[in-house]
Amino acid sequence: MKSALSEITTIVGAQWGDEGKGKITDFFAGQSDYVVRFHGGNNAGHTVIVDGKTFKLHLIPSGVIYGEPLSVIGNGVVVDPKALIDEIEYLKEKGIDPKLMVSDRAHVIMPYHITLDGALSNHQKSLAAGSTNRGIAPVYADKMYRNGIRMVDLIEPNIFNEKLDKGFDFNKGLIENALGQSLDYTKEEIYNTYIEYGKILKPYISDVSVELYNAYKKGKNILFEGAQGMSLDVDHGIYPYTTSSNTAAGHVSIGTGVSFKSVNRIIGVVKAYLSRVGESPLPTELENETADYIRESGGEYGTTTGRPRRIGWLDLVQVRQAVRVNGLTEIALTKLDVLNNIDEVLVCNSYKIGNRHVYEMPASLTNYRNAKPIYEKLKGWGDIPDNIWDKGFNKLPKEIKDYISFIEERIDCKVTIVSVGPQRHETIIR
């Protein structure tokens, strides 16, 4: 039985990723015993700013900055061992020795996955999603082909060698024969390199499922950190312009190996406007001076890629789907300060597709490509008062409170967390 003191919270992105999940996770991490990643890989990036220090993370959960919670990488995450080792060293250089556990069942990104990723990006033409070329799609594919290598294999040389024979030959055939590219690694080079990675990472590799289950039974507080966003979910997103994993809150159980029967909170992080890295239709996209202003004011450049993000007005059709599919209990609304000093703020509440008004995300790619945003105009606001986080929600400008009320009414979900700056303390709890 779960202790009555147990608090199980899941934080997920409600848009295209880059909503500010890292900051919101970090905010709650201080109340948690465990902070857990449950899907994706180092294609996702979180930026956390604490006491003026900036931390850019890709694999290790954002809560690691606190030092106290155990950071957990679940089996649903795909791990580039070199990237993980580099991230551990990066944190140590910043004075943090991470308390970290990596699932023994998590699949490993191999060099041939990265090569294959680049080759496939060229092959997909107009339906390419805009890959980070980190090997994410190929490693998930290998997992389903049952050609995958798991973290536990890196510390079992004989098994690793056996699995590498199979995975290397399969992927080399795809790269060279099907896609006409070359693989610049030998099997022996990969084996020797990855065995060394295994030696370095062995202290962190463990059965995450058992650890979390026991923590759950003891009433420990567990915080799950999603990567990317709802519209990138491989099942419920704008397919094929998605990532290669499930980003929805329901994947927590699959991606960690523990069936939590009672999650207390599911927080959807929504940015006050829209940004997107990668290709896909984007109904509310802006390509004007307002977009430039928002991009520069919000620092909208990819944490992983450095690419300028596409900018758009807030799309409540998208957020409405996130509320429904994730079962969101509340919204964390971020980056309101980025919209300071914009006279008129637009919000898309529905699409016009042909002669129909549509309020839910269509599965049809034809319909989504033809979707025209139906906007409602709201009055903008000036500068947010200094130290507003110390004064409380009621001291926010009326225009911001009206903006929040407008959102709540149209998505049927309460905004309980308001972020008005990048640092941990620049947050208002209602």
N, C-alpha and C positions, 0 to 999 in steps of 0.2 A: 504493500500500500504506500502511496505517495504521502509524504508529510504535508500537513496543512500549511506549513511554512514555505513550501516549495513555490517558486515563481518561474514559470516557463514562458519566455517571450521570444517571438520571431519578428525580425525586421526584414522587410523585402522592398524592392523597388517597384513603384507603381507605373513607371513610364518606360523609357528606353535605357535605363541605367544612368549613372552620373547624377543621381538625385540628391546626394548628400548622405547616403547610408552610412558611410564611414564615420562621419561626425555623430550621427544619431546613435550608432552602435557604441562608439566611444563614450558618449554621454551616459548610457545605461550600464556600461561595462563595470563601473565602480560598484554597482549593486549586485554583481553576478559572481558566481564561483567558476563558471565555465562560459567561454565565448566560442561558438562553433560555426565554421564554414561547412556548408553541406552540398555545394555543387560548384561547377565551373573550374577555372584554373587561373593561370597568371595572365590570361587575356583580360581579366577584370582588374581595375585599380581603385584604391581608396586613398583619399588624401585626408589626413587628420592634422589639425593644428592645435597644439597645446602649449600654453604659455609662450606663444610666439614662435615655437619650434614646429617645423613642418615635417611630417612623416608621410612618405608615399609607400603604400603597401600593395602587394599583388596577390599573395597567397595566405599569409598569416593574418588571422582576424584582427580587426581594428582595435579590439579591446586589449591587445598586447601592450599598448602604451601605458596602461595603468600599472602593469607589473604583477598585480595580484591574481586576477582570474587565470585559470589554465586555458590557454589557447589551443583549440582542437581543429584539426583538418580532417573532415569526415571522409568516408569511403566514396561519397558522390563527387568529391573533388578529384581532378586529374592533376598530377604533380610533375613538374619539371624539376628534377633533383638539383640541378645546378642553380636554377632560379631560386629555389628554396634555401640552399646553402648561402647564396649571395644575400638573400633577404635576412637571414639569421645574422650574418656578419655585419650587414648594414645597421641592424638594430643594436648590435653590440658596440659598434663605433659611436652610436648615439647614446650610449650608457644604459641600454636595456638588454639584459640577458633573458631571452624569452622563455617563459614556462610554456612548453609546447609539446603536443602529442599529435602524431600523424597516424591515421588509420593504416593498419597493415594490409587492408583490402583496397586502398586507393590505387588507381591505375597510374602508370608511369608514362610520361611523355618521352619518347625516344627521338634521336636525331632524324630518323627516317619519317617520323610523323611531321616534323617541321618542314622538311623538304617536300613532302607530299602536300602539305597545306598550301605552300606557295604554288605548286603545280596545279592544284585544283582551283585555286582562285582565278587563274587565267582561263581554265577550262569552263567555268560557270557563266562567263560572258555577262549578259544583262541581268541575270538572276543572282549574281554574286552578292553576298551579304556584306562584303567589306571586311575580310578577315584580318586579324592582327598577326597572322602567320606565326602563331605560337604552337601550332600542332594540335589544337583543341579538337576540331572535328575529326581528324584521322584517329586520334587516340580513343575517342568515344566510339568510332566505327570499329576499331580493332577490338574493343571491349565486347561489342555485340557479335563480331566475327569469331570471338573466343580465341583471338590471337594476342590478347593483351598480356602485359607484364605488370605485376602489382608490387607495391612497396616491399612486402614481405619477401618477394623473390630476390631483391637486391642483397639480402643478407643470407641467402641460401645459394651459393655459387653453382652447384650442380643443377638445381632447378632453373636458375636464371639462364644458364647456358642452354638447357633443353628448350626453354620457351623462346629464347632469342633466335635459335636456329629456325623456328617456325615463323616468328614475326618478321624477322629480317628478310627472309626469302620471299614471303608474301608481299611485303611492301616494296621491296626492290623490284619485283616483277611489275607491280602497278606503276611505279615511278618511271621505269626504263622502257617497258614494253607498251603500256597503255597510254602513257602521257608524254613519252619521248624526252624525259629529263634524265639527268645523271645523278647518282647517289655517291657523294664524295666521302663516304665512310666505309671502312671494312667492318666485318662482323667482329673481328678481334679487337679493333680499336674501341668499338662501342663496349664490348664486354669488359675490357680492362678499365675503361673510364668509369663505367657505372658500378662496377664492384667497389671502386674507391669511394664513389658517392654513397654507396650502401654502408661502408665502414663509418663514414662521417655522420650519417643520419640514423644509424642503428639505435642510439639512445632515445630517439624520439618516436620510433616506430612501435606501435602497440595496438591492442584490440580496443578501439574506440567505442565500439558497441557495448562491450561489457562495462567499461569505465563510466559511460554516460547512464547506462541502465542502473548501475549501483548508486550513482549520484542522484538520479531521479528518485529512487527508493528512499534515500536518506534525506530527501527534502532540500537538496541543494538548488540554488538558483542557476538556471541555464538560459543563456541568451544565444539565439541562432541568428547568424548574419548571412543574408542572401547577397548574391552578387548580381550585377546587371539589373534588368527590370522586366516587368510583366510582358511587354510587347516583344521581348527577345526570347520568351519561352518557346521551346521547340515544338510544343503541342498547341499552345494557346496564343502565341505571338503571330506576327505578320510573316508567315512562312512563305518562301524560304529565307527571308531576310532576318534570320534569328541567330541566336547562339546555338550550341549543340547539346545543351542540357536543359533541364526543367528548372526555371527560376521561381516557380510558385511555391508558396508556403507548404503546400501538401507534400513537397519532395523532402521535407525534413526527415521523415521516418525512413525513406529509402536511402537518403544520402548520409545517414548516420547509423542506421542499424538498430534504432530504438523506436518502438511505437509509443509515442506519448499520447495517452488517452485524453489528457486535458491540458491544452495550451491556454494559458491565462490571457495572453495578449498577442495579437497579430497586428503589427504596426506597418502601415504602408507609407513609404517616404515619397512625397510628391514635391517636385520643384515648382515654384510659383510661375514658371514659364516652361518651355520645352527645349531640350537639346538632344542631339542625336549624332553619334559617331557611326559612320557606315552608310551603306546604300539602302534605300527603300523609299516608297512613297512617303510623304510627310505632309498631310493635308494643311497644317497650320504654319508651314515653313515661311520664314521671312527672309527676304534678300534685299535689305535696304539699310538705311542709317540706323534704324532702331535695332536691327539684328546686330550690327557692328557695335553699338553701344552696349547691348546686353552681353555680347561675347567678351568684350574687353572688361566690362565691369564685373562680370561673373567669373572671369578666368576660364572661359569655356574652351579648353584644349585638353585632349585626351591624356589621362594619367599614364596610360600604357603606351600610346602611340605618339602623343604630342600633336596629333592632327587637330586643326580647328573644328569645333563641333558646329553642326548645323543648328540653327535657332528657330524657334517657333513660339506662338502663343500657347498658353495652357489649353490642353485638349481633354475635356471632361468625358468624352466618349471613351477614350483610352482609360482614364482613371476609374470610370464606372465599371469597366470590365475587371480591373484589378481588385476593386472592392468585392465584386461577386465571386471571382475565381479563388481568391486568397482567403475569403471570409474575414476581411479586415475588420478589426474592432475599433480602429482609430487611424487618424492620419497625422503624420509629422510633415508640416508644410515648411519648406526650406527656401533659402535665398530670396526672401521678400525684399531684402535690402538692395538687391541687384536692380529691382524695378523702381528704385527711388527716382523722383524727378522726371517721370514719364507722365505726360498730361492725361493720356487716355490709355487704359489697359483693356485689351480685348481678351475674351474667353470663348472658346468654342464649346458649345453645349450639345450640338448635333451636327450631322452631315446631311447634305442634300445629294442624293444619288439618283439621277434621273428626275423623276417627279416625286420621290419619296423623301421624307425626313427620317433619318436613321439615328437612333440613340445608343446603339450597341455596335461593337466592332464587328465588321463583316468578315467571314472566312474567305469570301470570293476576292481574289486578287484584282479582278476586273473592277469590282465595285469599289475596292479601296483606292485603286488608282484614279477612279473617277469621282471620288468623294470630295465635295466642296464644303468647307467649313462654314457653319452658320454661327456668326459671332454675336455675342452680347457685349456691349460697351460699358465699362465701369470707370468712374473717376479715379485718376491716379493720385499719388501722394508725393510729398516732398521728402526731405530727409527724416529718417526715423530718429526720434529723440535720443540723446546720449544716455547710455546706461539703462535703456528701457527694460532690460532683463531684470534689473533690480526693482523696477516699479510695477511690473505685472501687466497682464493682458489688457486690462481695462484702460491703461495709459497709452496703448497704441493709438495712432491716428485713426479717426473715424473711417476714413477711406479703406484702410487695411482691414478693419473689423468688418466692414461691409463686404469687402472682397472675400474674406473667410466665410462669412455667412452665406454668400452667394454659392460658394463651392459646396458647403455642407448640405444645403438644401437640394442641390441637383445631383449629388452622388449618394445621398442618404448615409453619410458617415461623418462622424465628429472629428474636427481638427482639435487635437489635444496638446500638440507640441508645435511651437512656432520658433523657427530659427531665423535670426536677423543678422547673422555674421558667421564667419568660418570657424571661430574658436569655440571651445567646449562651453564656456560660460555665457556665450551670446545666444542663449536659449530661454524661451518662456514656456513654462508648463501651466496649462489651464486647470 
